[in-house]
Amino acid sequence: MMATFLFEIGLASYVLFKYKMSQVTKLVTFLLVSLAVFQLAEYFVCGGLGVDAQAWSRVGYVAISILPPLGLHLTHSIAHKPMGRMTALAYTTSALWIGLFTLSQQAFTGYTCGGNYVIFQLQSPIGGLFFVHYYIWLFVTMYFATSFARKAKPRVRKALTAQILSYAAFILPTSTINLMWPHTASALPSIMCGFAVIFAIALTLWVMPLEQERTIPEHKRKIA
């Protein structure tokens, strides 16, 4: 967990210092930092060190609650599309969940450290509703990315395709594990964020270079 945190923070720092500041750079950095913060929350929940576990549970869920709207916003930014009502709705619904996780005294009932993952125990039916909401926005983002990619220029299409494939790279393994071993459903955030390392790598090594290449004027590309 700590190693994953340091790795994702390292990627965020790399993006921030290597690439020109733009909306895409900001969104990718926020995504990477949010993933890293969840890993840090897992570490402190299981590692103790006198840190209140429920407080870190709240921090972890706030971090992952903001990921879906950031991903959808990134899709629109890569495609040079305005944020739109759907992205605003994604931010609004995530803000409601963040408010719940931050303010509710009944949202979390406990936690369990499972070695390779952490089970954050949520009051029923909060957990189920949260992940229905989560999956809906992930698939909405993939839909928009696919739709934009069909009409996009080659470099934009490559960046959007990278985002689609990186989403699939952590959605499919996580869903397969949950279907084969239903008891792991309660550990879904931890398992999903573990596979999301693939997403983080794709953002850093695939999406960002393509985005930078796209922003270089055509005559400079030919000279290079």
LINZI-V7403 format. One record per pair of residues at least 24 apart in sequence whose C-alpha atoms are under 7 Angstrom apart, sorted by the first residue. I is the first residue (numbers start at 1). GAP is how many residues later the second one is. Records with the same first field share a line. If there is no record, write none. Layout:
BEGIN
I = GAP, GAP
END
This chain:
BEGIN
1 = 38, 39, 41, 42
2 = 37, 38, 41
4 = 35
5 = 31, 32, 34, 35
8 = 24, 25, 28, 192
9 = 24, 27
11 = 193
15 = 189
23 = 54
24 = 50, 53, 54
27 = 43, 47
28 = 175
31 = 36, 39
32 = 168
34 = 29, 30
35 = 28, 29, 158
37 = 26
38 = 25, 26
42 = 76
46 = 67
57 = 63
58 = 43, 44
61 = 40
62 = 36, 39
65 = 29, 32, 33
66 = 28
68 = 66, 69, 70
71 = 70
72 = 69
75 = 70, 85
78 = 78
79 = 69, 77
117 = 70, 73, 74
118 = 69, 72
119 = 67, 68
120 = 67
155 = 55, 59
159 = 48, 51, 52
162 = 40, 44, 45
166 = 32, 33, 36
167 = 32
169 = 29
170 = 25, 26
END
